[in-house]
């Protein structure tokens, strides 16, 4: 981890297009300003972790549910027999 010392209104650059500026220091809190392109997601760590957890939870679809949904839609699952291209 790189550790830097900065004063209020001083910045650091990350790459060519991300600038982190010390906006204010009050007691044990530091206020940062972050300038980054729109394509770069900027979140507090706890928010980024919550987003990741929700994405993993959403992606964790149980295979049984996929099979149930396919049956409801009238589609054969792989390995159920029948000839390709023929209706069930």
Backbone atoms as SQL, in Angstrom:
CREATE TABLE atoms (id INTEGER PRIMARY KEY, chain TEXT, resi INTEGER, resn TEXT, atom TEXT, x REAL, y REAL, z REAL);
INSERT INTO atoms VALUES
  (1, 'A', 1, 'UNK', 'N', 0.846, -1.173, 0.000),
  (2, 'A', 1, 'UNK', 'CA', 0.000, 0.000, 0.000),
  (3, 'A', 1, 'UNK', 'C', 0.892, 1.236, 0.000),
  (4, 'A', 2, 'UNK', 'N', 0.587, 2.139, -0.895),
  (5, 'A', 2, 'UNK', 'CA', 1.289, 3.413, -0.949),
  (6, 'A', 2, 'UNK', 'C', 0.620, 4.363, 0.042),
  (7, 'A', 3, 'UNK', 'N', 1.389, 4.985, 0.913),
  (8, 'A', 3, 'UNK', 'CA', 0.859, 5.939, 1.889),
  (9, 'A', 3, 'UNK', 'C', 1.440, 7.303, 1.568),
  (10, 'A', 4, 'UNK', 'N', 0.554, 8.292, 1.398),
  (11, 'A', 4, 'UNK', 'CA', 0.972, 9.650, 1.050),
  (12, 'A', 4, 'UNK', 'C', 0.478, 10.637, 2.088),
  (13, 'A', 5, 'UNK', 'N', 1.178, 11.733, 2.220),
  (14, 'A', 5, 'UNK', 'CA', 0.749, 12.833, 3.079),
  (15, 'A', 5, 'UNK', 'C', 0.338, 13.986, 2.177),
  (16, 'A', 6, 'UNK', 'N', -0.854, 14.511, 2.395),
  (17, 'A', 6, 'UNK', 'CA', -1.370, 15.621, 1.598),
  (18, 'A', 6, 'UNK', 'C', -2.014, 16.640, 2.522),
  (19, 'A', 7, 'UNK', 'N', -2.012, 17.875, 2.103),
  (20, 'A', 7, 'UNK', 'CA', -2.673, 18.963, 2.811),
  (21, 'A', 7, 'UNK', 'C', -4.015, 19.242, 2.128),
  (22, 'A', 8, 'UNK', 'N', -4.863, 20.042, 2.779),
  (23, 'A', 8, 'UNK', 'CA', -6.129, 20.450, 2.169),
  (24, 'A', 8, 'UNK', 'C', -5.839, 21.128, 0.830),
  (25, 'A', 9, 'UNK', 'N', -6.658, 20.827, -0.165),
  (26, 'A', 9, 'UNK', 'CA', -6.565, 21.338, -1.541),
  (27, 'A', 9, 'UNK', 'C', -5.412, 20.734, -2.333),
  (28, 'A', 10, 'UNK', 'N', -4.729, 19.740, -1.805),
  (29, 'A', 10, 'UNK', 'CA', -3.717, 19.028, -2.577),
  (30, 'A', 10, 'UNK', 'C', -4.338, 17.739, -3.107),
  (31, 'A', 11, 'UNK', 'N', -3.785, 17.248, -4.200),
  (32, 'A', 11, 'UNK', 'CA', -4.372, 16.096, -4.882),
  (33, 'A', 11, 'UNK', 'C', -3.344, 15.011, -5.131),
  (34, 'A', 12, 'UNK', 'N', -3.861, 13.849, -5.471),
  (35, 'A', 12, 'UNK', 'CA', -3.045, 12.777, -6.035),
  (36, 'A', 12, 'UNK', 'C', -3.738, 12.349, -7.327),
  (37, 'A', 13, 'UNK', 'N', -2.968, 11.813, -8.246),
  (38, 'A', 13, 'UNK', 'CA', -3.509, 11.316, -9.507),
  (39, 'A', 13, 'UNK', 'C', -3.391, 9.797, -9.525),
  (40, 'A', 14, 'UNK', 'N', -4.420, 9.150, -10.022),
  (41, 'A', 14, 'UNK', 'CA', -4.408, 7.708, -10.251),
  (42, 'A', 14, 'UNK', 'C', -4.561, 7.541, -11.758),
  (43, 'A', 15, 'UNK', 'N', -3.497, 7.102, -12.383),
  (44, 'A', 15, 'UNK', 'CA', -3.497, 7.061, -13.838),
  (45, 'A', 15, 'UNK', 'C', -3.521, 8.479, -14.379),
  (46, 'A', 16, 'UNK', 'N', -4.050, 8.630, -15.577),
  (47, 'A', 16, 'UNK', 'CA', -4.101, 9.946, -16.210),
  (48, 'A', 16, 'UNK', 'C', -5.405, 10.680, -15.977),
  (49, 'A', 17, 'UNK', 'N', -6.444, 9.969, -15.515),
  (50, 'A', 17, 'UNK', 'CA', -7.754, 10.607, -15.508),
  (51, 'A', 17, 'UNK', 'C', -8.540, 10.520, -14.201),
  (52, 'A', 18, 'UNK', 'N', -7.907, 10.084, -13.119),
  (53, 'A', 18, 'UNK', 'CA', -8.584, 10.058, -11.819),
  (54, 'A', 18, 'UNK', 'C', -7.795, 10.922, -10.851),
  (55, 'A', 19, 'UNK', 'N', -8.471, 11.932, -10.304),
  (56, 'A', 19, 'UNK', 'CA', -7.833, 12.855, -9.362),
  (57, 'A', 19, 'UNK', 'C', -8.568, 12.785, -8.025),
  (58, 'A', 20, 'UNK', 'N', -7.811, 12.595, -6.955),
  (59, 'A', 20, 'UNK', 'CA', -8.361, 12.573, -5.604),
  (60, 'A', 20, 'UNK', 'C', -7.807, 13.788, -4.875),
  (61, 'A', 21, 'UNK', 'N', -8.709, 14.666, -4.412),
  (62, 'A', 21, 'UNK', 'CA', -8.319, 15.914, -3.760),
  (63, 'A', 21, 'UNK', 'C', -8.766, 15.898, -2.303),
  (64, 'A', 22, 'UNK', 'N', -7.898, 16.358, -1.407),
  (65, 'A', 22, 'UNK', 'CA', -8.275, 16.537, -0.004),
  (66, 'A', 22, 'UNK', 'C', -9.085, 17.830, 0.065),
  (67, 'A', 23, 'UNK', 'N', -10.369, 17.710, 0.370),
  (68, 'A', 23, 'UNK', 'CA', -11.256, 18.872, 0.401),
  (69, 'A', 23, 'UNK', 'C', -11.270, 19.506, 1.785),
  (70, 'A', 24, 'UNK', 'N', -11.315, 18.671, 2.832),
  (71, 'A', 24, 'UNK', 'CA', -11.367, 19.198, 4.195),
  (72, 'A', 24, 'UNK', 'C', -10.882, 18.138, 5.171),
  (73, 'A', 25, 'UNK', 'N', -10.369, 18.610, 6.303),
  (74, 'A', 25, 'UNK', 'CA', -9.978, 17.734, 7.403),
  (75, 'A', 25, 'UNK', 'C', -10.615, 18.320, 8.656),
  (76, 'A', 26, 'UNK', 'N', -11.417, 17.506, 9.343),
  (77, 'A', 26, 'UNK', 'CA', -12.080, 17.967, 10.558),
  (78, 'A', 26, 'UNK', 'C', -11.979, 16.853, 11.592),
  (79, 'A', 27, 'UNK', 'N', -11.134, 17.055, 12.591),
  (80, 'A', 27, 'UNK', 'CA', -10.934, 16.026, 13.609),
  (81, 'A', 27, 'UNK', 'C', -10.329, 14.787, 12.985),
  (82, 'A', 28, 'UNK', 'N', -11.013, 13.653, 13.151),
  (83, 'A', 28, 'UNK', 'CA', -10.485, 12.405, 12.595),
  (84, 'A', 28, 'UNK', 'C', -11.131, 12.045, 11.253),
  (85, 'A', 29, 'UNK', 'N', -11.803, 13.014, 10.638),
  (86, 'A', 29, 'UNK', 'CA', -12.452, 12.773, 9.345),
  (87, 'A', 29, 'UNK', 'C', -11.770, 13.571, 8.251),
  (88, 'A', 30, 'UNK', 'N', -11.621, 12.927, 7.109),
  (89, 'A', 30, 'UNK', 'CA', -11.032, 13.569, 5.935),
  (90, 'A', 30, 'UNK', 'C', -12.089, 13.549, 4.841),
  (91, 'A', 31, 'UNK', 'N', -12.356, 14.679, 4.225),
  (92, 'A', 31, 'UNK', 'CA', -13.308, 14.754, 3.122),
  (93, 'A', 31, 'UNK', 'C', -12.519, 14.763, 1.822),
  (94, 'A', 32, 'UNK', 'N', -12.865, 13.819, 0.941),
  (95, 'A', 32, 'UNK', 'CA', -12.173, 13.679, -0.332),
  (96, 'A', 32, 'UNK', 'C', -13.087, 14.091, -1.474),
  (97, 'A', 33, 'UNK', 'N', -12.496, 14.681, -2.492),
  (98, 'A', 33, 'UNK', 'CA', -13.189, 14.934, -3.747),
  (99, 'A', 33, 'UNK', 'C', -12.549, 14.046, -4.793),
  (100, 'A', 34, 'UNK', 'N', -13.368, 13.361, -5.570),
  (101, 'A', 34, 'UNK', 'CA', -12.841, 12.434, -6.571),
  (102, 'A', 34, 'UNK', 'C', -13.372, 12.834, -7.933),
  (103, 'A', 35, 'UNK', 'N', -12.460, 13.085, -8.836),
  (104, 'A', 35, 'UNK', 'CA', -12.811, 13.415, -10.213),
  (105, 'A', 35, 'UNK', 'C', -12.386, 12.238, -11.082),
  (106, 'A', 36, 'UNK', 'N', -13.380, 11.602, -11.712),
  (107, 'A', 36, 'UNK', 'CA', -13.102, 10.420, -12.534),
  (108, 'A', 36, 'UNK', 'C', -14.067, 10.399, -13.713),
  (109, 'A', 37, 'UNK', 'N', -13.671, 9.752, -14.799),
  (110, 'A', 37, 'UNK', 'CA', -14.580, 9.625, -15.941),
  (111, 'A', 37, 'UNK', 'C', -15.840, 8.853, -15.548),
  (112, 'A', 38, 'UNK', 'N', -16.926, 9.091, -16.266),
  (113, 'A', 38, 'UNK', 'CA', -18.198, 8.432, -15.963),
  (114, 'A', 38, 'UNK', 'C', -18.096, 6.910, -16.053),
  (115, 'A', 39, 'UNK', 'N', -17.181, 6.396, -16.853),
  (116, 'A', 39, 'UNK', 'CA', -17.042, 4.945, -17.021),
  (117, 'A', 39, 'UNK', 'C', -16.433, 4.274, -15.793),
  (118, 'A', 40, 'UNK', 'N', -15.893, 5.065, -14.865),
  (119, 'A', 40, 'UNK', 'CA', -15.255, 4.527, -13.658),
  (120, 'A', 40, 'UNK', 'C', -16.243, 4.630, -12.494),
  (121, 'A', 41, 'UNK', 'N', -16.586, 3.488, -11.914),
  (122, 'A', 41, 'UNK', 'CA', -17.481, 3.486, -10.757),
  (123, 'A', 41, 'UNK', 'C', -16.692, 3.903, -9.518),
  (124, 'A', 42, 'UNK', 'N', -17.234, 4.845, -8.767),
  (125, 'A', 42, 'UNK', 'CA', -16.594, 5.304, -7.532),
  (126, 'A', 42, 'UNK', 'C', -17.606, 5.127, -6.403),
  (127, 'A', 43, 'UNK', 'N', -17.274, 4.273, -5.437),
  (128, 'A', 43, 'UNK', 'CA', -18.155, 3.994, -4.308),
  (129, 'A', 43, 'UNK', 'C', -17.326, 3.914, -3.038),
  (130, 'A', 44, 'UNK', 'N', -17.970, 4.203, -1.887),
  (131, 'A', 44, 'UNK', 'CA', -17.335, 3.899, -0.612),
  (132, 'A', 44, 'UNK', 'C', -17.176, 2.379, -0.537),
  (133, 'A', 45, 'UNK', 'N', -16.176, 1.915, 0.190),
  (134, 'A', 45, 'UNK', 'CA', -15.881, 0.477, 0.235),
  (135, 'A', 45, 'UNK', 'C', -17.080, -0.338, 0.696),
  (136, 'A', 46, 'UNK', 'N', -17.770, 0.120, 1.742),
  (137, 'A', 46, 'UNK', 'CA', -18.897, -0.660, 2.257),
  (138, 'A', 46, 'UNK', 'C', -20.030, -0.750, 1.233),
  (139, 'A', 47, 'UNK', 'N', -20.202, 0.285, 0.422),
  (140, 'A', 47, 'UNK', 'CA', -21.216, 0.252, -0.635),
  (141, 'A', 47, 'UNK', 'C', -20.781, -0.713, -1.736),
  (142, 'A', 48, 'UNK', 'N', -19.512, -0.664, -2.124),
  (143, 'A', 48, 'UNK', 'CA', -18.995, -1.574, -3.155),
  (144, 'A', 48, 'UNK', 'C', -19.143, -3.030, -2.710),
  (145, 'A', 49, 'UNK', 'N', -18.884, -3.305, -1.439),
  (146, 'A', 49, 'UNK', 'CA', -19.027, -4.671, -0.924),
  (147, 'A', 49, 'UNK', 'C', -20.489, -5.109, -0.941),
  (148, 'A', 50, 'UNK', 'N', -21.401, -4.202, -0.599),
  (149, 'A', 50, 'UNK', 'CA', -22.829, -4.530, -0.619),
  (150, 'A', 50, 'UNK', 'C', -23.303, -4.799, -2.047),
  (151, 'A', 51, 'UNK', 'N', -22.831, -4.008, -3.002),
  (152, 'A', 51, 'UNK', 'CA', -23.185, -4.216, -4.407),
  (153, 'A', 51, 'UNK', 'C', -22.685, -5.583, -4.867),
  (154, 'A', 52, 'UNK', 'N', -21.450, -5.909, -4.517),
  (155, 'A', 52, 'UNK', 'CA', -20.873, -7.203, -4.913),
  (156, 'A', 52, 'UNK', 'C', -21.676, -8.354, -4.317),
  (157, 'A', 53, 'UNK', 'N', -22.036, -8.239, -3.042),
  (158, 'A', 53, 'UNK', 'CA', -22.801, -9.297, -2.380),
  (159, 'A', 53, 'UNK', 'C', -24.165, -9.482, -3.043),
  (160, 'A', 54, 'UNK', 'N', -24.837, -8.387, -3.375),
  (161, 'A', 54, 'UNK', 'CA', -26.138, -8.469, -4.036),
  (162, 'A', 54, 'UNK', 'C', -26.015, -9.075, -5.425),
  (163, 'A', 55, 'UNK', 'N', -24.964, -8.714, -6.156),
  (164, 'A', 55, 'UNK', 'CA', -24.757, -9.288, -7.489),
  (165, 'A', 55, 'UNK', 'C', -24.512, -10.787, -7.403),
  (166, 'A', 56, 'UNK', 'N', -23.718, -11.217, -6.427),
  (167, 'A', 56, 'UNK', 'CA', -23.469, -12.649, -6.251),
  (168, 'A', 56, 'UNK', 'C', -24.754, -13.383, -5.874),
  (169, 'A', 57, 'UNK', 'N', -25.547, -12.753, -5.014),
  (170, 'A', 57, 'UNK', 'CA', -26.808, -13.360, -4.601),
  (171, 'A', 57, 'UNK', 'C', -27.760, -13.476, -5.793),
  (172, 'A', 58, 'UNK', 'N', -27.820, -12.433, -6.613),
  (173, 'A', 58, 'UNK', 'CA', -28.705, -12.436, -7.779),
  (174, 'A', 58, 'UNK', 'C', -28.251, -13.451, -8.821),
  (175, 'A', 59, 'UNK', 'N', -26.959, -13.665, -8.941),
  (176, 'A', 59, 'UNK', 'CA', -26.432, -14.608, -9.930),
  (177, 'A', 59, 'UNK', 'C', -26.551, -16.047, -9.458),
  (178, 'A', 60, 'UNK', 'N', -26.818, -16.263, -8.198),
  (179, 'A', 60, 'UNK', 'CA', -26.867, -17.608, -7.633),
  (180, 'A', 60, 'UNK', 'C', -28.201, -18.294, -7.864),
  (181, 'A', 61, 'UNK', 'N', -28.642, -18.364, -9.109),
  (182, 'A', 61, 'UNK', 'CA', -29.899, -19.017, -9.438),
  (183, 'A', 61, 'UNK', 'C', -29.720, -20.526, -9.313),
  (184, 'A', 62, 'UNK', 'N', -30.603, -21.162, -8.599),
  (185, 'A', 62, 'UNK', 'CA', -30.560, -22.607, -8.402),
  (186, 'A', 62, 'UNK', 'C', -30.958, -23.313, -9.696),
  (187, 'A', 63, 'UNK', 'N', -30.220, -24.355, -10.080),
  (188, 'A', 63, 'UNK', 'CA', -30.497, -25.072, -11.331),
  (189, 'A', 63, 'UNK', 'C', -31.895, -25.687, -11.323),
  (190, 'A', 64, 'UNK', 'N', -32.397, -26.063, -10.170),
  (191, 'A', 64, 'UNK', 'CA', -33.757, -26.611, -10.084),
  (192, 'A', 64, 'UNK', 'C', -34.771, -25.575, -10.548),
  (193, 'A', 65, 'UNK', 'N', -34.552, -24.314, -10.177),
  (194, 'A', 65, 'UNK', 'CA', -35.474, -23.256, -10.590),
  (195, 'A', 65, 'UNK', 'C', -35.429, -23.041, -12.092),
  (196, 'A', 66, 'UNK', 'N', -34.264, -23.172, -12.693),
  (197, 'A', 66, 'UNK', 'CA', -34.144, -23.034, -14.147),
  (198, 'A', 66, 'UNK', 'C', -34.931, -24.148, -14.822),
  (199, 'A', 67, 'UNK', 'N', -34.800, -25.370, -14.319),
  (200, 'A', 67, 'UNK', 'CA', -35.558, -26.496, -14.876),
  (201, 'A', 67, 'UNK', 'C', -37.053, -26.298, -14.727),
  (202, 'A', 68, 'UNK', 'N', -37.496, -25.840, -13.559),
  (203, 'A', 68, 'UNK', 'CA', -38.915, -25.581, -13.328),
  (204, 'A', 68, 'UNK', 'C', -39.434, -24.529, -14.294),
  (205, 'A', 69, 'UNK', 'N', -38.668, -23.473, -14.485),
  (206, 'A', 69, 'UNK', 'CA', -39.073, -22.401, -15.393),
  (207, 'A', 69, 'UNK', 'C', -39.160, -22.914, -16.825),
  (208, 'A', 70, 'UNK', 'N', -38.197, -23.722, -17.237),
  (209, 'A', 70, 'UNK', 'CA', -38.210, -24.280, -18.591),
  (210, 'A', 70, 'UNK', 'C', -39.435, -25.159, -18.805),
  (211, 'A', 71, 'UNK', 'N', -39.804, -25.948, -17.802),
  (212, 'A', 71, 'UNK', 'CA', -40.998, -26.798, -17.915),
  (213, 'A', 71, 'UNK', 'C', -42.248, -25.944, -18.046),
  (214, 'A', 72, 'UNK', 'N', -42.317, -24.876, -17.281),
  (215, 'A', 72, 'UNK', 'CA', -43.464, -23.984, -17.380),
  (216, 'A', 72, 'UNK', 'C', -43.560, -23.354, -18.762),
  (217, 'A', 73, 'UNK', 'N', -42.416, -23.114, -19.367),
  (218, 'A', 73, 'UNK', 'CA', -42.383, -22.498, -20.693),
  (219, 'A', 73, 'UNK', 'C', -42.498, -23.548, -21.795),
  (220, 'A', 74, 'UNK', 'N', -42.531, -24.840, -21.435),
  (221, 'A', 74, 'UNK', 'CA', -42.709, -25.902, -22.409),
  (222, 'A', 74, 'UNK', 'C', -41.478, -26.239, -23.217),
  (223, 'A', 75, 'UNK', 'N', -40.307, -26.012, -22.677),
  (224, 'A', 75, 'UNK', 'CA', -39.069, -26.314, -23.390),
  (225, 'A', 75, 'UNK', 'C', -38.402, -27.514, -22.747),
  (226, 'A', 76, 'UNK', 'N', -37.792, -28.353, -23.602),
  (227, 'A', 76, 'UNK', 'CA', -37.045, -29.506, -23.093),
  (228, 'A', 76, 'UNK', 'C', -35.695, -29.057, -22.561),
  (229, 'A', 77, 'UNK', 'N', -35.270, -29.715, -21.518),
  (230, 'A', 77, 'UNK', 'CA', -33.944, -29.493, -20.970),
  (231, 'A', 77, 'UNK', 'C', -32.961, -30.388, -21.700),
  (232, 'A', 78, 'UNK', 'N', -31.687, -30.002, -21.772),
  (233, 'A', 78, 'UNK', 'CA', -30.687, -30.872, -22.385),
  (234, 'A', 78, 'UNK', 'C', -30.705, -32.242, -21.726),
  (235, 'A', 79, 'UNK', 'N', -30.657, -33.300, -22.554),
  (236, 'A', 79, 'UNK', 'CA', -30.645, -34.654, -22.023),
  (237, 'A', 79, 'UNK', 'C', -32.025, -35.244, -21.805),
  (238, 'A', 80, 'UNK', 'N', -33.100, -34.528, -22.181),
  (239, 'A', 80, 'UNK', 'CA', -34.451, -35.048, -22.008),
  (240, 'A', 80, 'UNK', 'C', -34.909, -35.860, -23.211),
  (241, 'A', 81, 'UNK', 'N', -34.059, -36.061, -24.200),
  (242, 'A', 81, 'UNK', 'CA', -34.431, -36.847, -25.366),
  (243, 'A', 81, 'UNK', 'C', -35.097, -35.989, -26.426),
  (244, 'A', 82, 'UNK', 'N', -35.610, -36.653, -27.464),
  (245, 'A', 82, 'UNK', 'CA', -36.216, -35.923, -28.566),
  (246, 'A', 82, 'UNK', 'C', -35.165, -35.500, -29.559),
  (247, 'A', 83, 'UNK', 'N', -35.604, -35.162, -30.742),
  (248, 'A', 83, 'UNK', 'CA', -34.676, -34.745, -31.786),
  (249, 'A', 83, 'UNK', 'C', -34.567, -33.233, -31.791),
  (250, 'A', 84, 'UNK', 'N', -33.367, -32.718, -32.033),
  (251, 'A', 84, 'UNK', 'CA', -33.210, -31.267, -32.087),
  (252, 'A', 84, 'UNK', 'C', -34.111, -30.677, -33.160),
  (253, 'A', 85, 'UNK', 'N', -34.714, -29.571, -32.839),
  (254, 'A', 85, 'UNK', 'CA', -35.544, -28.863, -33.802),
  (255, 'A', 85, 'UNK', 'C', -36.985, -29.327, -33.822),
  (256, 'A', 86, 'UNK', 'N', -37.339, -30.406, -33.093),
  (257, 'A', 86, 'UNK', 'CA', -38.715, -30.872, -33.054),
  (258, 'A', 86, 'UNK', 'C', -39.371, -30.399, -31.770),
  (259, 'A', 87, 'UNK', 'N', -40.651, -30.032, -31.843),
  (260, 'A', 87, 'UNK', 'CA', -41.334, -29.572, -30.627),
  (261, 'A', 87, 'UNK', 'C', -41.449, -30.683, -29.598),
  (262, 'A', 88, 'UNK', 'N', -41.629, -30.291, -28.360),
  (263, 'A', 88, 'UNK', 'CA', -41.707, -31.256, -27.260),
  (264, 'A', 88, 'UNK', 'C', -42.973, -32.057, -27.314);
